Amino acid sequence: MSITLTSNYKEVLNTETVEYIDTLLEDNYALDDILEFIDERNETNFVAYYEEYVRCGEAIGYEAVDALIDENGECSCIEDCDERYQGFYHSVEEFAEEFYTETMCCNIPDGIVVDWTETWERSLYYDFTACNDGSTYRPWHIFRDH
């Protein structure tokens, strides 16, 4: 169901949802953003996860949070995702190279060729979630799994 008119949301949405919206509006949340979230993610997810969505979105960017939700297919995955966020990259291979050369303090000598795709697939894929937000500038967002 699409909520296209902000003036009639009180007639369309559940009482619990409307009460929650009113509480958020008192705390200066934006009504348009709230209704857009409900349109995209539904009322149940709104009541359960909206404040966490906004908190994480403000911390790491809404593109990253939306990409994580889209990758996992559910909103529950966003809990504390700002703490698990590793950054955004051009590719998973770029993340794998950075992870092993900078994070793990491994200095790979020049002349040694590493297959970063295989490194991602064999050793990092199972501990991290990669989400593509569809943009052209560093579209890959990497999250450490729980």
Stockholm file with secondary structure:
# STOCKHOLM 1.0

chainA/1-146         MSITLTSNYKEVLNTETVEYIDTLLEDNYALDDILEFIDERNETNFVAYYEEYVRCGEAIGYEAVDALIDENGECSCIEDCDERYQGFYHSVEEFAEEFYTETMCCNIPDGIVVDWTETWERSLYYDFTACNDGSTYRPWHIFRDH
#=GR chainA/1-146 SS CCCCCGGGHHHHSCHHHHHHHHHHHHTTCCHHHHHHHHHHHCHHHHHHHHHHHHHHHHHHCHHHHHHHHHHHTSGGGGTTHHHHEEEEESCHHHHHHHIIIIISCCCCCTTCCCCHHHHIIIIITTTEEEEECSCSSSCEEEEECC
#=GC SS_cons         CCCCCGGGHHHHSCHHHHHHHHHHHHTTCCHHHHHHHHHHHCHHHHHHHHHHHHHHHHHHCHHHHHHHHHHHTSGGGGTTHHHHEEEEESCHHHHHHHIIIIISCCCCCTTCCCCHHHHIIIIITTTEEEEECSCSSSCEEEEECC
//
